[in-house]
Amino acid sequence: ILDDPDLKDIDPTVLKHCHAAAATCILEAGKQKADVSAISTCLEDCKLDKERIEQFCTEYQRRELVTVVSFSIGRSPLHVTDVAWRLEYHIKSNQLHKTYQPSYLVTLNVENSDSGSHPDVRFSCTMEQLQDLVGKLKDAAKSLERAAQM
């Protein structure tokens, strides 16, 4: 970007900030699965002209933009290598009221293909949340199986 002759008159710091902001916008829109109308409205609020909004939305719809930005920031997805969990049971609250609420403490051991191991991902969830997670993982596994058969 800094070598682009059309951008040579712009301060490099401002250019880097603009690039980071655009990349963040693209990644967040992809993560939220935002539709074109939501993105268009957001960009209109930022005072972009119609031609640029249409061009951005056209590129965004191809979904290649999200992929290109994802790989350009030098991060590949984390790979789960192991899972550990334990049941935690809250008996009393700070106010000494009995609560009897079970929750699960889950630890995901992850690694990144770029840099090897990463800090573990830890979270707490209820039984319903854990069941929902397991269901979504099963759906993802089935989708991968179907894709592999094609």
Secondary structure, DSSP 8 states (H G I E B T S, - for coil): -TT-GGGTTS-HHHHHHHHHHHHHHHHHHHHHT--HHHHHHHHHHTT--HHHHHHHHHHHHTSHHHHHHHHHTT---EEEEEEEEEEEEEEE-TTS-EEEEEEEEEEEEEEETTTEE---EEEEE-HHHHHHHHHHHHHHHHHHHHHHH-
